[in-house]
């Protein structure tokens, strides 16, 4: 039995929230994905997910299995990537266009520094922007993007979910009180980044609000600083907000509501074979960025209430 294929199918469904999306991501048919999951559940003797025509959620056993599988897969992928990184002497330029902020400027930089440490003759060129890139025409080898799944015009790898949290400073809360419902976000002062609307969910409820921003910046760190100064309610990356929340400089707002996560993607041209140096960097980034995102997801948010 191919246990690895079963686990890969399970993780893809758990991460993407859909049998259809998982099938497209793995290049398999939906019936094959269903077969793999059924075989996995039969072998383990437990139900891993609740499935209806409208939703898919993991059971408690499924959540626990997902955590263990992800850790195991990360160890395997890291071992393979490390071996590839050391096995071949490579040189030449690698051109990357990336989103900025913590993912492009911190996570991506860490991963690329590892590459150059092993291959000093590889030169890295990074540009930060969200402009539309044509990988089959523009002088760019790899692209890091946050958002919806890319189309079939390019090759891609899903690196993980990007989670956010609503928060405000004690100073702001003392002045204006806590928001009691998502609709309050359209009346209170807020701090925003690129998204013009915020989508919040709770159980089977979904609300989309247009915040009344008094401070706007694409920089997540600038948003955090503004929030700590009491300028408004911010929608911050958990990786950016976690220290301030743990230390009490920020408080959670509407903790019973979840912000719809966004997705991080690595893109490259699907026309022809990639040069070996690009292929090596791509494979290393796929593993390292996935691991770094997982390490910074920070489940401690569930323990922090409004006060």
N, C-alpha and C positions, 0 to 999 in steps of 0.2 A: 504493500500500500504506500502511496505517495503522501505521507503525512505532512510534508512541507507544503505541498500544494493546497491542502486543506487549511492549514494555518494561514497561508498567504491570502487565500480567499476570505477567511474569517476576518482578518485584520483590515483588508480592503473594504469590506462591508461595514465594519465597525467605524472606520475612519471616515468613509464617504456617506454613510447612512442610507445606502441604497444598493440593492442587488444589481440594478441596471448600470449604475455608475461604476460599481466594482467590476462588472463584466467588461465594460468599455476600457477601464483602466488596465486590467490584466490581459486584454485581448482575447477574452473567452466569451462563449455564449452564456446567456442568462441561465439556461437550463443546466449547463455544466457547473456554474457557480452554485446553483441550488443543490445539485447532486453532491458537490464537495462538502457543503455545509451539513446536509442530511447525513452523509457518511461520518463526518466529524462528530456530530451529536450522538449518533448511534454508537460510535466507538467509545466516547466518553461517558455515555449513559446519562447525560444531562441536557436540558434545553439551554442553549446559549443566547437566544434572542426571541423576543415576542414580535411576530410579524402580522400585520393587518394590511388591507389594501391601501391604507393611507399613512401608515407610520411603521417605523422599525425602531425598537429599543432593546438594549442588552438586558438580560436578566442579571441578578447579582452574581451568579456563577459566571456569566459571560463577561462581566466587568473584570472580575478577578482573573479569568483566563486571558483576557485581552492584555492586562498589565504584564502578566508573566510571559506571554508570547512576544509582546513588543520588546521586552528586555532581552529575551533570548535571540530574537531576530537581529536586534541592534548589535549584540556581541558577535554574531556570525558575520554580519555585514562589515563591522569594524575590522574584524580579523582579515577579511578578504581585501578590504580597501587598503589596509596597512601593508599587506603583502604586495599589492599592485604598486603602491606608492614607492616601495623600496626596490622593486625588481627590475626597473628599466631606467636607464639614464635618458632624460628628455631635455629638450631645449626649445626656445622660441616663445613668441608672444601668445598670451591668452587674454582676450578682450571680453570684459563682462559689463553688462548694463544691469543696474540693480536699483530696487527701492532703497531709500535711505533709512534713517532711524536705527533702532537696535538690531534689526535683522541684517540690513546691508552693511552698516558701519561697525557692528560688533561681531555678530555671529559669522557673517561672511568673511570678515577680515581674519578671524581666528582660524577658520578652515583653510583659507588661502595661504596664510603664513605657514601652516604645516606643509603645504605643497612646496613652497619655495625653500623651506628648510631642507627638504629632501632632494630638491632639484634646483640648485642655485642658478642654473642656466635658463630656467623658465622665467619669463618676465610677465608680470601681471599688470593689466591696465583696467581700472575700474571707473565707470562713470555712473553717477547717481541721478536718475530722473525717472519719471513715469510716462515719458513720451512713447508713442507707438513705434515699435522696432520691427522691421522686416528682416528676420534672420536669414532669409534667402537672398537678401540684397545688401543690407547695411553691414558695415565692417564691425560686426559684433559676433562673438562665438557663443556666449551663454547669457541668458537673461533670468533674473530673479524677480518674480512678480507676486503680488498679493491680489486675490480676487477669485473670480469664477474660473472654472476649468477652461483651458485654452481650446481652440478649435483644432481641426485635423490638419491645418496648414503647417504646424510645427510638431516636433516631438517634445514630450514633456514628462516630468516626474512629479508626483504629488509628495511634498515634503512634510506636511502636517497642518494641523489647525492652529489658527491664531486666535487666542482668547482675549476678551476685554472685560473690564469691570467699570461700573459707574461709581464715582467717589467724589468726595468734597472734603474740605478742611473743617476741623472743629470750629474755626472762626466763622466760616460761611454758615454752618449748621446753627450756631448760636444766634446769628442774625436773621436767618430766613427759615429755619426749621428744615426737617427732612421732607423730601418729596414723598407723597403718599401714593401716587399712581403715575404711570408713564406720561399721562397728559400734563402733569405738573411741569415736566421738563420743557414744555413749550412756553411756560410763563416765567420760570426761574432763569437766572443768568447761567449760561453754560459756556464751556470751553470746548472747542471742536477742532478736528483735524480735517482730513480730506473728505470723508463721507458727509453728505448734506442731510441725510436722514439716519436715524438710529432705529434698528429693528429689535424689539424685545419680545421674548416669549415666556410663558408660564403655563405649564401643563398643556392644555389645548388652546390657550389664548395666544394671540399675536397682535402686537400693536406697533405701528410705525409712526415715529414722531419726528418733527422738524425742529431741532433745538434753536433757541434764541441765543445765538452766540455773541458774547461780548469780547471774546478772545479767539482768534483763529490762527493756527500754525500747523504745518505738516510735520513738525518735529514733535515726537512723543515726549521727549525730555522737556521741551518748552511748555507743553501742555501740563506736565506734572508740576513744574515749578509754579505756573499760574494757579493751578488748583491748590497747591500748598499755601499760596499767598491769600487764598480766600476769594479768588475772582469769580468762581462759579463751579458748577458740577461738570466733571470731565469724564469722557469715555476713554479710559486708558488701557494700554496693553497690560496684561497681568504681570509680564516680565518687568515692566517699567514701574508699576504701582506697588509691587509686593513689599518692598522694604518700607516705604512710607506708610502702608497699611499696617504692617507688623509693628512699627514703632509709634503708631498713633498720630502721625502727621496728617494722614488722610483717614476718612471713614467711608465705609460702603454705603451706597445709596440704592434703595430698592433692591435689597439682596435676594428677595424672592423671585425677581425677574432675571432671566438670562439674556445676555446679548448674543445675537446670532453670530457664531464664529465665522471668520473668513479663512481662506485657504492660501497656503504658500506653495508656489510652483517654480520649478527650474525648467527652462525652455532651451531648446537647441534646434538647429536646422534638421529637417528630415530628408534633405536632398543629398544623397551620397554618403559615403563613409566619412567620419570625422578624423582629423589628424590624431595620431596617438596621444599627443600632449593634451589636446582638448578632451578626448575621451577619458584620459586618466583624471583630469581635473573634474570633469563632470561626475564621474563615479565617486570620487572622494567627497565632493560637495553633497551628493545625494545622501550619503551615509552620515557625514558629520553634521550637516544642517538638521537632518531628521533627529539625530541624537540631541543636539543642542536645544531644539525646540521642545522635545520631550522633557528634558531636564529642567526647563524653565516654565513649564506649564503651571506649576505651583498650585497644588490641590488645597493648600492651607486657607484659601479664600472661603471655603465652606465653614470654617470655624469662626469667622469674623462677622459679627452682626452689625447693626447700625450704631451701637454704642459700646 
